[in-house]
Every structure is written in structure tokens, then in C-alpha cells.
């Protein structure tokens, strides 16, 4: 049985061309960005201004499934008056992600806490909370400013 060498050569050329076209797609498709580079900032952020009476109160921000969880993960924002950028969606509602909740129908919580300096009398800790997105429930809008009246008892 005689094999046509031109058909054999043509088959090898087709395989080589296919191999050269597929290899770069495989290797370049799996490439990732450089390490140590920070991800881009969120697409939508809203500046929230914090003020208090009297000024100089410590402000904290936290998120969670409920108040007790949100209070444990707070971060220091600053002394009043101060500002913080809050992640929001395109409508200006709170965008609270990365929170493990009991179910998808429970709204996550964003909490702002103002605490008086140690040793101050007649000044009380204040909390303001807002709800995020959940199934069939609308989230709260991110406020332009939050005011804490430290003289108000809890």
C-alpha cells in the first residue's frame, strides 16, 4: 500500500498551524496581573461627613449581619469633624458585600458609632445604623452627613 507523501506533509502542516494558534491562547488566557498591585477603587463611592456636639468625638464604622457582629469589626474613621468614603451602588444605596449572612433575605447592616473621650461626664455613646441590599428589600441611602448629639442619653 502506497501512502501519498503530499497528504502526509499537508496533515503535519495543519497540525503545526493549529498548535501555533492554540498555544498562545492557552498561555495568554491564564495570565494574571502583577502581584502587589492594589485592585481598582470601587466604582461608586459617597463621601459622608461626621459631626458631633461637642466636636472631637471618636467615630467608628463597621458592617455585619446584626448590630453585635458589626460592632466587633469596627474601624476607626477619625475625630469629628471628619469624612469617610462609603461604597454605594449607582443609586446611592449602601453596597455592603463580603458579609456572611444567615440567609439572602436578611439585610446586612452598616453602623456608625461615636464615642466620647475617656473621662468625659454627661456625654453618651451614640450609634446610627443603616441597612444594605437583600432579596425583596430596598437598602438605605448613604447619607451626606451624620450628626451625633453626644448629650442625648441612650
Long-range contacts (C-beta under 8 A, 24 or more apart in sequence): 42-87, 42-95, 43-90, 44-87, 44-88, 44-89, 44-90, 44-92, 44-95, 45-85, 45-86, 45-87, 45-88, 46-85, 46-86, 46-88, 46-92, 46-142, 46-144, 47-83, 47-84, 47-85, 47-86, 47-144, 48-83, 48-84, 48-85, 48-86, 48-142, 48-143, 48-144, 48-145, 48-146, 49-81, 49-82, 49-83, 49-144, 49-145, 49-146, 50-77, 50-78, 50-80, 50-81, 50-82, 50-83, 50-84, 50-112, 50-114, 50-145, 50-146, 50-148, 51-80, 51-81, 51-145, 51-146, 51-147, 51-148, 52-80, 52-81, 52-114, 52-126, 52-147, 52-148, 52-149, 52-150, 53-147, 53-148, 53-149, 53-150, 53-151, 54-123, 54-150, 55-79, 55-80, 55-81, 56-80, 56-117, 57-114, 57-115, 57-116, 57-117, 57-123, 57-148, 57-150, 58-114, 58-115, 58-116, 58-117, 59-84, 59-112, 59-113, 59-114, 59-148, 60-112, 60-113, 60-114, 60-115, 61-86, 61-110, 61-111, 61-112, 61-113, 62-110, 62-111, 62-113, 63-96, 63-99, 63-108, 63-109, 63-110, 63-111, 63-132, 64-99, 64-108, 64-109, 64-111, 65-99, 65-100, 65-101, 65-102, 65-106, 65-108, 65-109, 66-109, 67-109, 67-111, 67-127, 67-129, 69-109, 70-109, 70-110, 70-111, 70-129, 71-111, 71-113, 74-111, 74-113, 77-112, 80-114, 80-148, 86-110, 86-142, 88-142, 89-133, 89-139, 91-141, 92-141, 92-142, 93-132, 93-133, 93-138, 93-139, 93-140, 93-141, 93-142, 94-130, 94-131, 94-132, 94-133, 94-139, 94-140, 94-141, 94-142, 95-132, 95-133, 95-139, 96-132, 96-133, 96-139, 99-132, 101-134, 104-134, 104-135, 105-134, 105-135, 105-136, 105-137, 106-134, 107-131, 107-132, 107-133, 107-134, 107-137, 107-139, 108-132, 108-133, 108-134, 112-146, 114-148, 114-150, 116-150, 122-151, 123-150, 123-151, 124-150, 124-151, 124-152, 124-153, 124-154, 125-154, 126-150, 126-152, 126-154
